[in-house]
Amino acid sequence: MAVRYKFVELSVVTDLTIEAVVNEWVALGWQLDGIRFVLSEASRRPSMAFISFIRDVPEEPPSES
């Protein structure tokens, strides 16, 4: 099995937007891998977030050229 990654960028970072994205992609068979926040010096709230998901996919056989 190979690991496939999916990254989702959030420009509006709230508990509701994070929850919606996680629930959407988990329902599609992805596993939550992590959440990374982008902070700015001007605010204590994150300005962006990147949510990563993983899932196992079958490896494709090598193609014959």
N, C-alpha and C positions, 0 to 999 in steps of 0.2 A: 504494500500500500504506500501511496505517496501522500504527503500532506499538502493541502491546498489552503491558501490564505486569502482572506477577504478583509479589506480595510474600508471603514466608513468614516467620513469627515463630518463633524458637526460644527456649524458656525454659531448656532444658538445652543449654549450649554446649560441645560437645566435638568433636574431630576426627571421631568416628564419626557424630554427629548431623548435622554440616555435610555430610559426605560422602554420607550417606543422602539428605538433602534435595536436594542438587545432582544426584546420580545419578538420583533419581526424576523430577525436573522436566526435566532434559536429555533423558531417554528419552522424554518426552512431547512433545518438539519445542521446548522453550524454550531460550534461550541465557542463560547466567549474565551478569548485568549488574554485580553487586557485592554485597559483604557489609559491613554496618555493625554494629559492636559497641557495646553499651551497657555502659559501665564504671561501677563504683561506687568510692567512695573507700575502702571497707572491704576491698576485695579486688583483687588484681592480675588475676584472671580475669574475663572478661566475664560479666555477669549475664543478658544477652539478646543475641540477634543477629537482624538482619533481612536476609534474603537476597532480592535482587531478580533477576527474570528478565524477558526481553523476547522477543517474536516478532512477525514481520510477519503481518498479517491483511489480507485484501482489504477495501477500503473499501466500506461499504454505500451504495448509491445513495440520494439524498435521497428521503424519502417525500413523496408528494403528499397534501396535506391538503385 
